[in-house]
Amino acid sequence: MTLLSVPDMSCGHCKASVEAALAPIAGMAPVSVDLTTRQITVAGPAAAALAALDAIGFPATVVTNS
């Protein structure tokens, strides 16, 4: 699992956009999105998740990668 910080994610619409961007990436599920901490947990390639988020205007950074 990889924990990502997405500081620009702040509302339900942001959450839906992030989930939609990550859904088509092979192996990305499950995706957990926490608006309170502005963090996302993904089970998939961190580089692919970072690229997908950046492409929709939500730059992210890796917090932990296990």
N, C-alpha and C positions, 0 to 999 in steps of 0.2 A: 504494500500500500504506500501511496505517496500523498503527503499533505502539502497542499499548495496555498499560498497566501494571494488573495485577489483583492487588493485594497480599494479598487474602484467599484466593487460589487456592493450595492447598498439597498436594493429593493426586490420585490417579487418579480418584476419584469427582468431585472438583471439576472436573477436566479434562473428563470426560464430560458433566457438567452444562453447562459453558460451551459445548462443541461442539454439544450438542443445542439450546441456546438460540439459537445463531448460525446453525445450519443452515437454518432456514426463511426467513431474510431474503434477499430477492432480491439477487443480485450479491455476496453475502458471501464466497463461496469464492474462493480457498483460505483455509483457516484453519489457522494454525500455532500450537500451544499449547506453551509452554516452561515446565514446572513449576520448573526450576532458577532462572530469572530472574523467574518469575511474570509473563510477558509473552505477549501474543497478537498475531499479525500477521494482519490482515484486508485483503481486497481488496473493499471495499464502503463504504457510507456509515457514517462513524464515529459519527454521532449515533444511527443505528439500533442499532449494536452496543452503544454505551454504554447506551441505554435497555433493550435486551434483557438485558444483564448486570446492570443495576441491579434489574430486575424479578425476577431469581432470587437476589438477595442478594449479588452480586459487583460492587460499585461499582468502576469503572475510570476511568482518566484517559489522555488521549492523550499519548504520549511523542514520537512523530514522525508527521507526515502528509505523504506525498509523492505 
